[in-house]
Amino acid sequence: MPDLRVRESMGLSADSAVVFVKTMEGNVYGISTSVDTLQPVWKSEVSLGYEICPTTIVEKNNIVFVPTQSGTTVALDRLSGDVLWKHKVSNGLITNLQPLDGKEILVATMDGKVSLLKF
């Protein structure tokens, strides 16, 4: 069982089967909601470093979107945790991630930037 130090940044999969959590060390785990004990389904090798961004992790169409304190959005595969892509829009903390239809996501940051990412 891993010793997880999870901060405020968590999210729930669209089917409620997995809770996504980000550790203070910058790792992301998918945790099963169907068992009584802490059971990671996967661990992503995203390696964000020390990370305290409290913004909610969101999922849409089997892509998990992870916000960071350094203005980078990370996209992970919902089933494996593999990193699909990373994109930096600012040096400020990401305050909101809003997936749209298709392959777009709105990203807002603490320094007032709003970006539309297409992937």
Secondary structure per residue as TSV (DSSP state, phi and psi in degrees):
chain	resnum	aa	ss	phi	psi
A	1	M	-	360.0	125.0
A	2	P	-	-70.8	149.4
A	3	D	-	-90.7	97.9
A	4	L	-	-96.0	129.2
A	5	R	-	-109.9	90.6
A	6	V	E	-90.6	135.3
A	7	R	E	-91.7	-160.3
A	8	E	E	-70.0	-19.0
A	9	S	E	-78.4	104.3
A	10	M	E	-141.9	169.5
A	11	G	E	-163.1	165.6
A	12	L	E	-118.3	137.0
A	13	S	-	-64.7	159.1
A	14	A	T	-58.9	-30.7
A	15	D	T	-95.5	5.6
A	16	S	S	63.2	16.3
A	17	A	S	-86.8	-19.0
A	18	V	E	-138.0	135.2
A	19	V	E	-100.2	130.1
A	20	F	E	-95.1	131.2
A	21	V	E	-132.1	145.2
A	22	K	E	-114.3	130.7
A	23	T	E	-87.5	165.2
A	24	M	T	-64.1	-21.5
A	25	E	T	-84.7	-0.7
A	26	G	S	86.8	17.8
A	27	N	-	-96.4	154.9
A	28	V	E	-121.5	133.2
A	29	Y	E	-120.1	149.1
A	30	G	E	-103.7	122.4
A	31	I	E	-113.6	128.7
A	32	S	E	-64.5	139.2
A	33	T	S	-98.3	0.3
A	34	S	S	-99.7	8.0
A	35	V	S	-126.2	163.7
A	36	D	S	-84.7	-14.4
A	37	T	S	-118.6	161.1
A	38	L	-	-64.2	110.5
A	39	Q	-	-126.7	98.9
A	40	P	E	-64.6	132.7
A	41	V	E	-84.2	-38.1
A	42	W	E	-156.4	161.5
A	43	K	E	-126.2	127.1
A	44	S	E	-84.2	143.3
A	45	E	-	-94.7	44.6
A	46	V	-	-72.5	-30.7
A	47	S	-	50.5	68.3
A	48	L	-	-84.6	-11.1
A	49	G	-	78.4	-170.7
A	50	Y	S	-55.8	125.9
A	51	E	-	-141.4	124.8
A	52	I	-	-130.4	17.8
A	53	C	-	-65.1	121.8
A	54	P	-	-87.0	-0.7
A	55	T	S	-63.7	142.7
A	56	T	-	-63.5	137.2
A	57	I	-	-79.4	133.7
A	58	V	E	-123.7	155.5
A	59	E	E	-131.8	139.4
A	60	K	E	-151.9	135.9
A	61	N	T	52.7	42.8
A	62	N	T	65.1	21.3
A	63	I	E	-117.5	127.8
A	64	V	E	-98.8	123.9
A	65	F	E	-104.3	121.5
A	66	V	E	-111.5	123.0
A	67	P	-	-85.0	155.1
A	68	T	-	-132.0	164.6
A	69	Q	T	-75.1	-14.8
A	70	S	T	-100.8	12.5
A	71	G	S	82.7	14.4
A	72	T	E	-104.0	134.3
A	73	T	E	-99.4	132.9
A	74	V	E	-115.5	132.9
A	75	A	E	-107.5	128.6
A	76	L	E	-120.0	150.5
A	77	D	E	-70.4	128.5
A	78	R	T	-62.0	-33.9
A	79	L	T	-87.5	-32.0
A	80	S	T	-113.0	-22.2
A	81	G	-	83.1	1.9
A	82	D	-	-63.5	142.8
A	83	V	E	-73.7	123.5
A	84	L	E	-91.1	-44.2
A	85	W	E	-166.9	163.8
A	86	K	E	-134.6	143.8
A	87	H	E	-146.6	127.4
A	88	K	E	-96.2	126.4
A	89	V	-	-111.8	-12.6
A	90	S	-	-165.7	172.6
A	91	N	S	-96.0	-3.4
A	92	G	S	-93.3	157.9
A	93	L	-	-59.6	138.8
A	94	I	E	-77.1	125.6
A	95	T	E	-101.7	-18.8
A	96	N	E	-158.6	139.5
A	97	L	E	-125.0	126.1
A	98	Q	E	-130.8	96.3
A	99	P	E	-64.2	139.7
A	100	L	-	-109.8	-179.9
A	101	D	S	-66.3	151.6
A	102	G	S	75.8	-142.1
A	103	K	S	-115.1	61.9
A	104	E	E	-139.5	150.4
A	105	I	E	-144.8	135.7
A	106	L	E	-88.3	135.2
A	107	V	E	-127.1	125.8
A	108	A	E	-114.4	143.8
A	109	T	E	-124.2	162.9
A	110	M	T	-64.2	-22.5
A	111	D	T	-89.2	12.4
A	112	G	S	93.5	3.9
A	113	K	-	-83.1	141.8
A	114	V	E	-126.7	124.2
A	115	S	E	-125.2	145.9
A	116	L	E	-108.3	114.2
A	117	L	E	-98.5	134.0
A	118	K	E	-114.2	134.7
A	119	F	-	-137.5	360.0
